[in-house]
């Protein structure tokens, strides 16, 4: 009996590994515009992984998921974020609460935890993408780490969007994705959320002349 992994599964695993590497790159990135570009590249890789899964499994809704990911995560949201960075005149440097080497070490520990947690779950799945479940959980945890270690509001939004990428990859890994109606609802919620946050950013900038979230602590004293 041959235990060789199909080429399509190897390709999906490769794309998932690239998504994880991009999550680490985002965690270490100090420039906001480069961070947004890394998010767009992560979305493109996720789109390609979903497309390979769609071709391999003939799951029609995965084609729509790949197209939605391309439109939203690769084109629309990065364009909105680029415009926000330019209009808000955000400084290029990303300020972190802890230094980058320590953050990366914590990230490596989180990846090991994610793989150990996902291993028994992935064994219950019979999908061709089940091997990427640990990577998906690791991406979610790295994105959450980025959210809690960054001081700029925009970088936290990018972290939230990267976390959504990880959740989408996890759904594809375990069950070939969510029903299309659910995915459309989530996509609309994410888009509206980013637009609302964009308005919120302008309010923060007008109030504090900065997007550093530490300034929000002043509201407690007022």
N, C-alpha and C positions, 0 to 999 in steps of 0.2 A: 504494500500500500504506500502510495506516495504521499508524503506530508509536506510537499513543497507549497509555499504560499503563492497564490495566483498573482500574476503581474499587476493586475488592477489593484489588488490589496496592497502590494508593495508600493505602488504609486501613491495610493491614499495615505499610507503610513509615512511616506516621504514628505508629502504635503503637510501632514500633521506635525512632523518634526520641524519643518520650516516655520510653521505657525508658532510652535513653542520657542524656537530660536528668536523669532521676531518679538515675542512677548518679553524675552530676556533683553533684547536690544532696546525695547521701549522702556524697560525698567532702568536701564543704564543711560538712556538718552538725556542730554542736558539742554537741548535746543527744542523749542516748542514746535516750530515748523517741521523740523525733522521728525519729531514725535508723531505729528499728524500724518506725514508721509509714510512712516512705518505702519501706522494703523491702516492706511489705505492699502499698503502692500500685504498686510495680514488679511484684509478682507478679500483681496484678489486671490491669495493662496487658498483661503477658505472656499471661495467660489469654484476654483479649479478642482479641489478635493470633492466638493459636492457634485460637480459635473461628471467626474470620473465615476462616482458612486451611482449617479443616474444612468450613465451609459451601461455600467456593469449589471445593474439590477433591474433596469427597465422600469424604474419607479418614476412615473410621469411627473409627480409633484416635486421631485427633486430638481427637475429641469427649471421649474418655476422658482424654486428656492434659490438655485444658482443665479438665475437672472435677477431676482430680487436683491440678492447679496451684492451682485455687481453694480446694480443701480444705486443702492442705498449706501453700502459700506465702502465702495471703491470710488464712486463719482459724487453723489449728492452730499453726504455728510462731510467728507474731507473738504469739499468746496465751501460748505457753510463754515467749517472750522477755520479754514484759511482766511475767509472774509472777516470772521470775528477777530482773529489775531491781528489782521491789518487795521481794521477799524478801531479796535480798542488800543492799538499801539502797544501790544504786550511785549515786554522784553523777551529776547530770545532765550535767555538762560532760565532753566528750570531749577527752582529752589527745592531742595529735599530736606526732610527733617533729620535723616541720618545719611551718612556718607554712602557713596555708590558701592564700594567694596563690601561693606556690611550688608547693604541691601541685597546684593547679588548672593552672598552666602546664605542669607535668610531665604532667598528665592530657591536656591538649590535644595535646602531642607524641605521647603514646601513641595517641591517637585517629587522628592522621595516619598513624602507623606501621601501625596496625591496618587502615585502609582500603587502604593500598598493598599490604599483605600479602594481604588478602582479595580484591582485585580480580581477579587471574588465576584464583583458585579459583572465584569466583562465576560467571565466564564459562563454566566447564565445567558448571555446573548448569543444569537446565532447569525448575526449580520456580518457581512464582509468587512465592515468598518469597526468591529468590536475592539480591535487592537489599539484604536486611537482614544478609547475612553479615558485612560490614565492621562494622556496628553491633554485632553479637553479639560479635565478637572484641574490639571496643573496650570493651564492658561487662565482659568477662572481665579485660582488662588494668587497667581502672579499679578493679575489685573487688580485684584483687591488690595494686594500689597502696595501697588503703585498708587492706588487711591489714598491710602492712609499715610503714605510717606511723602506726598507732594503737597506743596503749599499753594500753588496756583489753581484757581477754580477750573480753568480750561483743561489742565492736565488731569484733573480728577474726572472730568467728563470723558476724556479719551480713555481713561482707565475703565470707566463704566461701560463704554462701548466695546472695549476689548474683552471685558467680562462677558458681554452678550455674545461675542464671537465664540468664546469658549463654551457657553451654554448651548449655542446652536450646534457646535461640533459634537458636544456630548449627546444631544438629541439625535443627531445623524448617526453617531456611533452605536447607540443603544437600540434605536427603533426606526432607522431611516427617516428621521425627522418627524416634525409635528404636522398635523393636518394643515392644509393650506390656509384655511380660514384663521387658524390660530397664528400662523406665521405672518399673515397680512396684518392682523390686529397688533401683534408685537412690533412689527415694522412701523406701523402708523404711530404707535405709542412712543417708540424711540425717536422718530422724526419730530413729532410734536414736542416731546420732552426737550430735545436739543434746541428747538426754536425758542421755547419758553426760557430755557437756561440762557440762551443768547441775550434775550431781553433782560434777564436777571443780572447777567454780567455787566450790562451797561449801567444798571442801577447801582451795583456795587462800585463800579469805577467812578460814577458821579458822586457817590456818597463818601468813599474813602480814598479816591484817586489811586487806587491799586486793586488788583485782583487777588492779593494775598488773603487767604481765608482766615489768617490769624486776626485780621482787622474785624472780623465778625464778632469777636469776643467783646468788642466795645459795646455791642448792643445789650449785653447783660448788665452793663453799668448804667444804661440810660433808662 
